[in-house]
Amino acid sequence: MTPSEKRASLILQVRTGQITAQEAARQLGISRQAFYKWEKRGLKALLNALQDQPPGRPKGTTDPEKDQLKSRVEELEHKVRLYEQRDELRKLLKQMEEPADPGSATKKNSK
């Protein structure tokens, strides 16, 4: 039995009235006050362990390098979209700057 298992067992025995806190402390080689501190920590840990968990499988561990690369890809994709939009705007502006003269439009189209 590991030391933590022994402590848990003695805490449960005290809580169920099988032995006294004094006896549990003696078996652990600690003071009664130290036993009560262990008991308090153990019961608090038990309550924390029994709290409701979100349903489903827990999220896997994250890979910081993978997350960083994913973030960089998203950033670059955003830049590409901006450059594409800028290119489209330039094309539109160029079309708007062309003279409205019908004769010059036919010259450009005939080239």
PyMOL commands that set and color helices and strands:
alter all, ss='L'
color gray80, all
select helices_A, chain A and resi 3-15+21-28+32-49+64-97+102-110
alter helices_A, ss='H'
color red, helices_A
deselect
rebuild
show_as cartoon
